[in-house]
Amino acid sequence: MSDLNPALAVPEIFMALSALALLLLGAFRKQEAAQGITVLAIITMVLAALLVPAGGGMRSLAFVGMFVVDSFAVYSKLLVLLASALTLAMSMNWMRKENLERSEFPVLVLLATLGMMMMISANNLISLYLGLELQSLSLYVLAAYHRENSRATEAGLKYFVLGSLASGLMLYGSSLIYGFAGTTGFDGLAHAVTSGAPVGVLIGLVFVLAGLAFKISAVPFHMWTPDVYEGAPTPVTAFFAVGPKIAAFSLLVRVMVGPFAEMTQQWTQVIVLLSIASMVVGAFGAIAQDNIKRLMAYSSIGHVGYALIGLAVGNQSGIRGVLVYLAIYLFMNVGTFAVILAMRQKGRLMEGINDLAGLSKTHPMMAAALAIFMFSMAGVPPMAGFWGKLYVFMSAIEQGLITLSVIGVLTSVVSAYYYLRIIKIMYFDEPVEALDRDTSPGLGLIMAVNALLILVFTIMPAPLVSFAGSAASALFGG
């Protein structure tokens, strides 16, 4: 049924109304209500996460077929809501210490998350673009949130200019697809492509793919990532690294294996090139970095390359691998950024990798947590990161993409250098000046929980793998 059916969009409607209510509350209560509004925003996301599974299961359409809800949407939305809630929780201590507590920050995160949820459920090029722009406009402001900081302002401007270019490319590609296929709906496009789409549709798809590659920071559309990650406030960088990336990747998967499934042979070649380029740049670009936020930027580029291997496979096994990888990526990155937010000397936030020297002696639990995250990112067994890579590599080998898998393994070996370098600095270098000991209890809890989840996945992988499998099957009519 594809009439209005607004009941399927209850989580999004709830998020929108809550964001508006919190915006008004912040306008009337001013700065003193900022911390309370942040807590309310986190509660809103938790409640929205409880509402999301209600519309899952069978594939259902709403708003005249422009909005779809299925197991894939449920899985991706839960990941996005978890990422947003965790980054908001991590930001509270930072905002208080930097004297930047303002009510608009949690509202912008809420609106960005709403845009992500709309993207994930998009079943039409128009609804896709609306969700993407709602997310992007919020992220542009968040990147420049620290108005008094010139680096943050520069990061916001760079992201805005390049993001606008990417949005323009995608809009142009969408118009080409509509012009040649005669429809913007994904179901109609799937029928048009099956019937034999003209070459103009393929050209339009290339433009759409370029715009989405920018959103996930895949090479060669990654040029904004290191500068924005370094310049933006650290909680914003943490948010950029998880929520928007997972949402954009989910959208990319839905677009590629949905309406354009019949053109898999054509777009697979492009995805393979993006994957190889991202893995190579991510592996070699991070080696010379001394700023841990820039290192995490190149790390995220590399992880995008590994996840793209699963998409290049183009079947249910590959997409399941992608979804498992995205969940593990979320826990690894949130935990790492919790450590970065706890890096302070005499109250001043530190970003240098060498500032971690001797961390095992001064903060043994924090060092142990970061070591788990670094081993997992490097893909060292038995950490969860190893299994995430194994799922995508095995699906690629089964499909005959041997060369792509070998390149993935080789770049993993290269990237292990800079992950293990951090562990070496923490455990074998002498501290020049110890980090402050007044770590926020909230940050400590987030570090501990994420480290535990990474360790537990090895023992109990079945729940996540099963959930990801059912989500992937929803895209293939399962």
C-alpha positions as CSV (number, residue, x, y, z in Angstrom):
1,M,0.0,0.0,0.0
2,S,1.5,3.3,-1.0
3,D,-0.9,6.0,0.1
4,L,0.1,8.6,2.8
5,N,0.2,6.0,5.6
6,P,2.0,8.4,8.1
7,A,2.1,5.7,10.8
8,L,5.2,4.3,9.2
9,A,7.0,7.6,9.7
10,V,6.1,7.9,13.5
11,P,9.8,8.0,14.5
12,E,10.6,10.8,12.1
13,I,7.5,12.8,13.0
14,F,8.4,12.4,16.7
15,M,11.9,13.5,16.0
16,A,10.8,16.6,14.0
17,L,8.2,17.7,16.6
18,S,10.7,17.2,19.5
19,A,13.4,19.2,17.6
20,L,11.0,22.1,17.2
21,A,9.9,21.9,20.8
22,L,13.5,21.9,22.0
23,L,14.3,24.8,19.7
24,L,11.6,26.9,21.2
25,L,12.6,25.8,24.7
26,G,16.2,26.9,24.0
27,A,15.0,30.3,22.6
28,F,13.0,31.1,25.8
29,R,15.4,29.6,28.4
30,K,18.6,30.7,26.8
31,Q,22.0,29.3,27.8
32,E,21.0,28.0,31.2
33,A,18.8,25.3,29.6
34,A,21.5,24.0,27.3
35,Q,22.5,21.0,29.3
36,G,18.9,20.0,30.0
37,I,18.1,20.3,26.3
38,T,21.0,18.0,25.5
39,V,19.7,15.4,27.9
40,L,16.2,15.7,26.4
41,A,17.6,15.3,22.9
42,I,19.3,12.1,24.0
43,I,16.0,10.9,25.5
44,T,14.3,11.8,22.3
45,M,16.7,9.6,20.3
46,V,16.2,6.7,22.7
47,L,12.4,7.0,22.4
48,A,12.7,7.2,18.6
49,A,14.9,4.1,18.6
50,L,12.1,2.3,20.5
51,L,9.6,3.4,17.9
52,V,11.7,2.4,14.9
53,P,11.2,-1.4,15.0
54,A,7.4,-1.0,15.0
55,G,7.4,-0.3,11.3
56,G,9.9,-2.9,10.4
57,G,9.5,-6.5,9.1
58,M,7.7,-6.5,5.8
59,R,8.4,-3.9,3.2
60,S,5.9,-1.1,3.5
61,L,5.5,2.2,1.6
62,A,4.2,5.6,2.7
63,F,3.7,9.1,1.3
64,V,2.7,7.9,-2.2
65,G,5.6,5.5,-2.4
66,M,8.4,8.0,-1.5
67,F,9.1,6.6,1.9
68,V,9.9,2.9,2.5
69,V,10.2,1.0,5.8
70,D,11.8,-2.5,5.9
71,S,14.3,-4.5,8.0
72,F,17.2,-2.7,6.2
73,A,15.8,0.7,7.2
74,V,15.3,-0.5,10.8
75,Y,18.8,-1.8,11.1
76,S,20.4,1.4,9.7
77,K,18.2,3.8,11.7
78,L,19.1,2.1,14.9
79,L,22.8,2.4,14.2
80,V,22.3,6.1,13.3
81,L,20.3,6.9,16.4
82,L,22.8,5.0,18.6
83,A,25.7,7.0,17.0
84,S,23.9,10.3,17.5
85,A,22.9,9.6,21.1
86,L,26.5,8.5,22.0
87,T,28.1,11.5,20.4
88,L,25.7,13.9,22.1
89,A,26.4,12.2,25.5
90,M,30.2,12.6,24.8
91,S,29.8,16.2,23.9
92,M,28.3,17.3,27.3
93,N,31.6,17.3,29.2
94,W,33.4,19.0,26.4
95,M,30.8,21.7,26.0
96,R,30.9,22.5,29.7
97,K,34.7,22.7,29.9
98,E,35.0,24.8,26.7
99,N,32.2,27.1,27.9
100,L,30.3,26.4,24.6
101,E,27.0,25.1,26.1
102,R,24.3,26.4,23.8
103,S,20.9,24.9,23.1
104,E,21.2,25.0,19.3
105,F,23.9,22.2,19.3
106,P,21.6,19.3,20.4
107,V,18.8,20.7,18.2
108,L,21.1,20.7,15.1
109,V,22.2,17.1,15.9
110,L,18.5,16.1,16.2
111,L,17.7,17.7,12.8
112,A,20.8,16.1,11.2
113,T,19.7,12.7,12.6
114,L,16.2,13.3,11.3
115,G,17.7,13.9,7.8
116,M,19.7,10.7,8.0
117,M,16.6,8.7,8.9
118,M,14.7,10.2,6.0
119,M,17.7,9.3,3.7
120,I,17.7,5.7,4.8
121,S,13.9,5.4,4.1
122,A,14.1,7.3,0.8
123,N,12.3,5.5,-2.0
124,N,12.4,8.3,-4.5
125,L,15.1,10.6,-5.8
126,I,13.2,13.6,-4.5
127,S,12.8,12.3,-0.9
128,L,16.4,11.2,-1.1
129,Y,17.5,14.7,-1.8
130,L,15.3,16.3,0.8
131,G,16.7,14.0,3.5
132,L,20.3,14.6,2.3
133,E,19.9,18.4,2.4
134,L,18.3,18.4,5.8
135,Q,21.3,16.5,7.1
136,S,23.8,18.5,5.2
137,L,22.5,22.0,6.2
138,S,22.7,20.9,9.9
139,L,26.2,19.5,9.5
140,Y,27.5,22.7,7.8
141,V,26.5,24.7,10.9
142,L,27.9,22.1,13.3
143,A,31.3,22.1,11.6
144,A,31.6,25.9,12.3
145,Y,29.9,25.6,15.7
146,H,32.9,27.1,17.6
147,R,32.5,30.5,16.1
148,E,35.5,32.1,17.9
149,N,37.9,29.4,16.5
150,S,39.3,30.2,13.1
151,R,40.0,26.6,12.3
152,A,36.4,25.6,13.0
153,T,35.2,28.5,10.8
154,E,37.5,27.4,8.0
155,A,36.3,23.8,8.4
156,G,32.7,24.8,8.1
157,L,33.3,26.9,5.0
158,K,35.3,24.2,3.3
159,Y,32.6,21.6,4.1
160,F,29.9,24.0,2.9
161,V,31.5,24.8,-0.4
162,L,32.5,21.3,-1.3
163,G,29.3,19.8,0.1
164,S,27.3,22.2,-2.1
165,L,29.2,21.1,-5.1
166,A,28.5,17.4,-4.3
167,S,24.8,18.1,-3.8
168,G,24.7,19.9,-7.2
169,L,26.3,16.9,-8.9
170,M,23.8,14.6,-7.3
171,L,20.9,16.9,-8.3
172,Y,22.1,17.1,-11.8
173,G,22.5,13.3,-12.0
174,S,18.9,12.9,-10.6
175,S,17.6,15.2,-13.3
176,L,19.3,13.2,-16.0
177,I,17.9,10.0,-14.6
178,Y,14.4,11.5,-14.6
179,G,14.8,12.9,-18.1
180,F,15.7,9.5,-19.6
181,A,13.7,7.2,-17.3
182,G,10.6,9.3,-16.9
183,T,10.3,8.7,-13.2
184,T,12.1,9.5,-9.9
185,G,10.6,6.6,-7.8
186,F,12.9,3.7,-7.1
187,D,10.3,1.1,-8.0
188,G,9.7,2.8,-11.3
189,L,13.4,3.2,-12.0
190,A,13.9,-0.5,-11.3
191,H,11.2,-1.3,-13.9
192,A,12.7,1.2,-16.4
193,V,16.2,-0.2,-16.0
194,T,15.0,-3.8,-16.4
195,S,13.2,-2.8,-19.6
196,G,16.5,-1.5,-21.0
197,A,17.5,2.0,-19.8
198,P,19.2,4.4,-22.2
199,V,22.8,5.5,-21.7
200,G,21.6,8.7,-20.2
201,V,20.5,6.9,-17.1
202,L,24.0,5.4,-16.6
203,I,25.5,8.9,-16.9
204,G,23.0,10.3,-14.4
205,L,23.9,7.4,-12.0
206,V,27.6,8.3,-12.2
207,F,26.7,11.8,-11.0
208,V,24.5,10.5,-8.2
209,L,27.3,8.1,-7.2
210,A,29.8,11.0,-7.2
211,G,27.6,12.9,-4.8
212,L,27.1,10.0,-2.4
213,A,30.9,9.2,-2.6
214,F,31.5,12.7,-1.2
215,K,29.2,12.1,1.7
216,I,31.0,8.9,2.7
217,S,34.4,10.5,2.0
218,A,35.5,7.9,-0.6
219,V,38.5,8.8,-2.7
220,P,38.7,10.9,-4.9
221,F,35.9,12.8,-3.1
222,H,37.7,12.8,0.2
223,M,39.5,16.1,0.0
224,W,37.4,17.8,2.7
225,T,37.8,15.0,5.3
226,P,41.2,15.6,6.9
227,D,40.8,19.4,7.2
228,V,37.2,19.3,8.5
229,Y,38.0,16.5,11.0
230,E,40.9,18.5,12.3
231,G,39.3,21.9,12.4
232,A,35.8,21.1,13.6
233,P,35.1,20.8,17.4
234,T,36.0,17.3,18.5
235,P,32.5,16.2,19.4
236,V,31.4,17.3,15.9
237,T,34.3,15.4,14.4
238,A,33.1,12.3,16.3
239,F,29.6,12.8,15.0
240,F,30.8,13.2,11.4
241,A,32.8,10.0,11.7
242,V,29.9,7.8,12.6
243,G,26.3,9.0,12.1
244,P,26.4,10.8,8.7
245,K,28.8,8.2,7.3
246,I,26.6,5.2,8.2
247,A,23.5,7.0,6.9
248,A,25.1,7.9,3.6
249,F,26.5,4.4,3.2
250,S,23.1,2.9,3.8
251,L,21.6,5.2,1.2
252,L,24.3,4.3,-1.3
253,V,23.6,0.6,-0.7
254,R,19.8,1.1,-1.1
255,V,20.3,3.1,-4.4
256,M,22.8,0.7,-5.9
257,V,21.1,-2.7,-5.2
258,G,17.5,-1.3,-5.4
259,P,16.5,0.6,-8.5
260,F,19.8,0.0,-10.3
261,A,20.3,-3.7,-9.5
262,E,20.1,-4.6,-13.2
263,M,23.1,-2.4,-13.9
264,T,25.3,-4.1,-11.3
265,Q,28.0,-5.0,-13.9
266,Q,28.3,-1.3,-14.9
267,W,28.4,0.3,-11.4
268,T,30.5,-2.5,-9.8
269,Q,33.5,-1.3,-11.8
270,V,33.2,2.2,-10.3
271,I,32.7,0.9,-6.8
272,V,35.8,-1.3,-7.1
273,L,37.9,1.7,-8.2
274,L,36.5,3.8,-5.3
275,S,37.3,1.0,-2.9
276,I,40.9,0.5,-4.0
277,A,41.6,4.2,-4.1
278,S,40.1,4.7,-0.6
279,M,42.0,1.8,0.9
280,V,45.3,2.9,-0.5
281,V,44.9,6.6,0.4
282,G,43.6,5.7,3.9
283,A,46.5,3.4,4.5
284,F,49.3,5.6,3.2
285,G,47.9,9.0,4.0
286,A,47.7,8.4,7.8
287,I,51.4,7.3,8.2
288,A,52.8,10.8,8.4
289,Q,50.1,12.3,10.6
290,D,50.9,13.7,14.0
291,N,47.4,15.0,14.8
292,I,45.1,12.2,16.0
293,K,42.0,13.7,14.5
294,R,43.6,13.9,11.0
295,L,44.8,10.3,11.5
296,M,41.2,9.3,12.3
297,A,40.1,11.1,9.1
298,Y,42.4,8.9,7.0
299,S,41.4,5.9,9.0
300,S,37.7,6.5,8.2
301,I,38.6,6.9,4.5
302,G,40.3,3.5,4.6
303,H,37.4,1.9,6.4
304,V,35.1,3.2,3.7
305,G,37.2,1.4,1.2
306,Y,36.9,-1.9,3.1
307,A,33.1,-1.5,3.4
308,L,32.9,-0.7,-0.3
309,I,34.3,-4.2,-1.0
310,G,31.0,-5.7,0.2
311,L,29.0,-3.3,-2.0
312,A,31.1,-4.2,-5.0
313,V,30.1,-7.9,-4.5
314,G,26.5,-6.7,-5.0
315,N,24.8,-9.8,-3.5
316,Q,23.1,-10.5,-0.2
317,S,26.3,-11.9,1.4
318,G,28.2,-8.8,0.5
319,I,25.6,-6.4,1.8
320,R,25.4,-8.4,5.1
321,G,29.2,-8.0,5.4
322,V,28.8,-4.2,4.8
323,L,26.1,-3.9,7.6
324,V,28.2,-5.9,10.1
325,Y,31.2,-3.8,9.2
326,L,29.3,-0.5,9.8
327,A,28.1,-1.7,13.2
328,I,31.6,-2.6,14.3
329,Y,33.0,0.6,12.8
330,L,30.5,2.6,14.9
331,F,31.7,1.1,18.2
332,M,35.4,1.4,17.3
333,N,35.1,5.1,16.4
334,V,32.9,6.1,19.2
335,G,35.2,4.5,21.7
336,T,38.3,6.1,20.1
337,F,36.8,9.6,20.1
338,A,35.8,9.2,23.7
339,V,39.5,8.7,24.5
340,I,40.4,11.8,22.3
341,L,37.8,13.9,24.2
342,A,39.4,12.8,27.5
343,M,42.9,13.9,26.3
344,R,43.5,17.1,28.4
345,Q,46.6,18.7,29.9
346,K,45.9,21.3,32.6
347,G,42.4,21.6,31.2
348,R,43.5,22.2,27.6
349,L,42.3,19.7,25.0
350,M,45.2,17.9,23.3
351,E,45.3,16.4,19.8
352,G,48.8,15.2,19.2
353,I,49.6,11.5,19.0
354,N,52.7,12.1,21.1
355,D,50.5,13.4,23.9
356,L,49.6,9.8,24.5
357,A,53.1,8.9,25.5
358,G,53.2,6.9,28.7
359,L,49.4,6.7,28.9
360,S,49.6,3.1,30.2
361,K,51.4,4.4,33.3
362,T,49.2,7.4,34.1
363,H,45.8,6.1,32.8
364,P,46.1,2.3,32.5
365,M,42.3,1.7,31.9
366,M,42.1,4.4,29.2
367,A,45.2,3.0,27.5
368,A,43.8,-0.5,27.6
369,A,40.5,0.7,26.0
370,L,42.4,2.6,23.3
371,A,44.6,-0.4,22.6
372,I,41.5,-2.5,22.1
373,F,40.1,0.0,19.6
374,M,43.4,0.3,17.7
375,F,43.9,-3.5,17.5
376,S,40.3,-3.8,16.2
377,M,40.8,-1.1,13.6
378,A,44.0,-2.7,12.5
379,G,42.0,-6.0,12.0
380,V,44.0,-8.0,14.6
381,P,42.2,-11.2,15.7
382,P,40.3,-11.9,17.8
383,M,39.0,-8.2,17.9
384,A,35.7,-7.4,16.2
385,G,37.4,-5.4,13.4
386,F,39.1,-8.6,12.2
387,W,35.7,-10.3,11.8
388,G,34.2,-7.3,10.1
389,K,37.0,-7.4,7.4
390,L,36.7,-11.1,7.2
391,Y,33.0,-11.0,6.3
392,V,33.6,-8.5,3.4
393,F,36.8,-10.2,2.1
394,M,35.1,-13.7,2.1
395,S,32.1,-12.4,0.2
396,A,34.4,-10.8,-2.4
397,I,36.5,-14.1,-2.7
398,E,33.3,-16.1,-3.2
399,Q,32.3,-13.7,-6.0
400,G,35.7,-14.0,-7.7
401,L,37.0,-10.5,-6.7
402,I,40.4,-12.0,-5.6
403,T,42.5,-9.0,-6.6
404,L,40.3,-6.6,-4.6
405,S,40.5,-8.8,-1.6
406,V,44.3,-9.1,-1.8
407,I,44.6,-5.3,-2.1
408,G,42.4,-5.0,1.0
409,V,44.6,-7.4,3.0
410,L,47.8,-5.6,1.9
411,T,46.4,-2.1,2.8
412,S,45.3,-3.5,6.1
413,V,48.9,-4.5,6.8
414,V,50.1,-1.0,5.9
415,S,47.4,0.7,8.1
416,A,48.4,-1.6,11.0
417,Y,51.6,0.4,11.2
418,Y,50.0,3.6,12.4
419,Y,47.5,1.9,14.7
420,L,50.2,-0.1,16.4
421,R,52.4,3.0,16.5
422,I,49.8,4.5,18.9
423,I,49.9,1.4,21.1
424,K,53.7,1.6,21.1
425,I,53.6,5.3,22.2
426,M,51.2,4.5,25.0
427,Y,53.0,1.5,26.4
428,F,56.7,2.1,25.6
429,D,57.3,5.9,25.5
430,E,57.9,7.9,28.6
431,P,55.3,10.6,29.4
432,V,56.6,14.2,28.9
433,E,53.5,15.6,30.7
434,A,50.7,13.4,32.0
435,L,47.2,13.9,30.9
436,D,44.7,15.2,33.5
437,R,43.1,12.6,35.7
438,D,39.6,14.2,36.0
439,T,38.1,12.1,33.1
440,S,34.4,12.5,32.9
441,P,32.5,9.4,34.3
442,G,30.4,9.4,31.1
443,L,33.4,9.3,28.8
444,G,34.9,6.5,30.9
445,L,31.6,4.5,30.7
446,I,31.4,4.9,26.9
447,M,35.0,3.8,26.5
448,A,34.4,0.7,28.7
449,V,31.1,-0.3,27.0
450,N,32.5,0.0,23.5
451,A,35.6,-1.9,24.3
452,L,33.5,-4.6,25.9
453,L,31.3,-4.9,22.9
454,I,34.3,-5.2,20.6
455,L,35.6,-8.1,22.7
456,V,32.1,-9.7,23.1
457,F,31.5,-9.8,19.4
458,T,34.1,-12.5,19.0
459,I,32.3,-14.7,21.5
460,M,28.7,-13.9,20.5
461,P,28.6,-12.7,16.9
462,A,25.3,-14.4,16.1
463,P,22.8,-11.6,17.2
464,L,24.5,-8.9,15.1
465,V,25.2,-11.1,12.1
466,S,21.6,-12.5,12.1
467,F,20.1,-9.0,12.3
468,A,22.4,-7.8,9.5
469,G,21.5,-10.8,7.4
470,S,17.8,-10.1,7.7
471,A,18.3,-6.5,6.9
472,A,20.3,-7.4,3.8
473,S,17.7,-9.9,2.7
474,A,15.1,-7.2,2.8
475,L,16.9,-5.4,-0.1
476,F,16.7,-8.6,-2.2
477,G,13.1,-9.4,-1.7
478,G,13.7,-11.7,1.3
